[in-house]
Amino acid sequence: MDKHFHYYGTYLAARLGGMTQHNAQKLAGYCHGMTQMNIGSGAVLPWYYQGKKFTPCVTGSSVAKDDLGVYHSELAFRRFPAFEAAEPAVVSRDIIDTRRAGAGISVEAVMPSAQHTYNPLTDIDWKDGGKMKPSFGQKLAAKLERLVRQPVVQDVFQGAAQRRDDWSESGANPDPGTHEQITGLDPRLKCQANSPFARQMMNDLLNKTHYDNKTSGIEMALLGCRLFVYQNTWGYALKPTQAANSEPQMANLKARKRVEAFYWTLYTIESFMRGKTLRDKLHLSWQKHATSPALLDNTLYRLFSFKGDTLEREFMWLNQLPGLLGHYGLSQKSVSGNWWEGFRCRPDDLLEQAMISSGAGLGRDIQIIESFRQSDFFKLNKACEYHANWLYLQLKQRKLAFYSTAQQCGDDVAFQL
């Protein structure tokens, strides 16, 4: 997926799903804001308040391929697991025994053919009680599994050469953090478009919206966070075996998958508005009489198949939205070109609003804590924290706790909801 889908696509779905213009733009801002919180971004630099530290959540990695990033953030936010694949046929006693490595025993003691000892200077986090760093365990896991994997399970990783399309703002080159499925992971962690578990993730929010104190006050932010995760699952929908013989045919398949992702986004938002949960099939009720479903389908297809740089694609969205909204009886204020100024996607919008309202400025030294806690930036980070910790519990239940996605923004009461 790209930023245009996360922002403009989410906005359009929210309007069709029954949200006001203000709330739809807020939701779109949350969903798009997730694209900014990757490793190395200014959005994840720490904040301070009276000696207390607030560390924003990380939602992805810009590191080279075969890396899940700090806190396995790629797994939590951009490669959401399906938990459906069968376990690989491997020798169980040789699978990823990081505890032995952590105790100072080299891997060759476990498997002589795996010459990969750990380095106590670089592979141990001495500031965190001498624990093995996740990066070492991940490399070890991948190496061991490649060594013992049987040919019969090679097809489990058939999507390894597939690249997620079009994450970079240029639209021409894939972003380093949006690479193919990682080889060497437990097959259950493979990402799958619109998997039952992905819908379970959305229903976790839809079920808790009206009664869970853990999500109270951040419902809209959590919806934006999880729509980002949900939409990204369609980025892995096409396998090489499904690809057509020509580039135009492949572009057609990708556009159709994005149209599918849009309608499930719409269904999710509509369910959020109605206080209902998702079913296994689309159940849309937004369609009005005397309107043409084909108009939306055809317009979405043109938007998703259009090839151009990031500004050209944004121009397409900005020009198509008023007409679409008007067709479905949803007016857009200031339909003239001036409406772009207040509506156009601004990459650092949430971050800058928090800096201004809290008096923190670029130094991120918070002066007004209540304003910071009320900011959309803070709410989105707390939503990410909830989601990352929720997924970690799901991993633990499946005996996959090694891939810990848990994150903690701030441990002081000033940074609690």
PEUR-V59421 format. One record per pair of residues at least 4 apart in sequence whose ideal C-beta (glycine too) atoms are under 6 Angstrom apart, sorted by the first residue. I is the first residue (numbers start at 1). GAP is how many residues later the second one is. If there is no record, write none. Layout:
BEGIN
i: <I,I>
gap: <GAP,GAP>
END
This chain:
BEGIN
i: <1,1,1,1,2,3,3,3,4,4,4,5,6,6,6,6,7,7,7,8,9,10,10,11,11,13,13,13,13,14,14,14,14,15,15,16,16,17,17,17,17,18,19,19,27,27,29,30,30,30,31,31,31,32,33,33,34,34,36,36,37,37,37,38,38,38,39,39,39,39,40,43,44,44,46,46,47,47,47,48,48,49,49,49,52,52,54,54,54,55,56,57,57,57,57,58,58,58,59,59,60,60,60,60,60,61,61,61,61,62,62,63,65,66,68,68,68,69,69,71,71,72,72,73,74,74,75,75,75,76,76,76,77,78,79,80,80,80,80,81,82,82,82,82,83,83,85,85,85,85,88,88,88,89,89,89,90,90,91,94,94,96,96,97,98,98,100,100,101,101,102,105,106,107,107,108,108,114,114,116,118,118,119,120,123,123,124,125,125,126,132,132,134,142,145,145,146,156,157,159,159,160,160,160,161,161,162,163,163,164,164,165,166,167,167,168,168,169,171,171,174,185,191,191,193,193,193,194,198,198,199,202,202,202,203,203,203,205,205,206,206,208,208,209,215,215,217,218,218,218,218,221,221,221,222,223,225,225,225,226,227,227,231,234,234,237,238,238,243,244,244,251,255,255,255,258,259,262,263,267,267,271,271,279,291,294,295,299,299,301,303,306,306,308,308,318,320,322,322,325,325,334,334,339,340,348,350,350,351,353,354,354,354,355,355,357,357,358,358,358,358,359,359,360,360,360,366,369,372,373,381,382,385,385,388,388,388,389,391,392,392,392,395,395,395,396,410>
gap: <4,230,231,234,164,4,29,32,4,309,313,4,4,25,26,222,21,25,338,309,253,18,21,13,17,4,252,253,256,5,10,13,255,9,315,250,270,249,252,253,256,255,4,5,193,197,4,191,194,350,193,196,197,313,317,347,25,194,5,7,6,7,22,22,24,139,19,22,23,30,22,308,12,14,7,9,7,317,319,5,317,317,320,365,360,362,355,356,361,354,325,324,327,328,350,12,13,15,14,18,13,14,17,18,117,6,8,13,116,114,115,4,114,116,4,6,7,4,5,334,336,331,333,4,4,5,4,328,330,312,315,329,152,154,112,111,118,149,153,108,108,110,113,115,105,114,71,102,103,105,61,65,99,61,63,64,5,58,57,17,54,45,48,13,4,39,5,10,6,17,30,4,11,7,9,4,7,30,33,27,5,18,4,4,10,13,6,6,8,4,4,5,4,42,4,39,38,31,26,22,80,20,21,23,19,79,18,11,17,14,71,89,5,8,11,5,7,141,138,139,4,4,42,45,40,41,44,4,32,35,79,24,66,76,4,74,75,17,21,65,71,4,7,10,4,7,200,4,161,164,165,158,159,162,161,49,158,159,162,4,4,38,30,23,27,20,4,15,7,5,6,54,46,49,50,46,41,38,19,15,17,5,7,4,37,4,32,21,25,4,13,7,10,4,5,22,4,10,13,5,7,4,5,4,4,4,26,27,26,4,4,21,23,5,6,14,18,8,10,13,14,8,9,4,5,6,6,45,6,5,28,35,22,24,17,18,19,17,14,12,13,14,5,6,8,5,5>
END
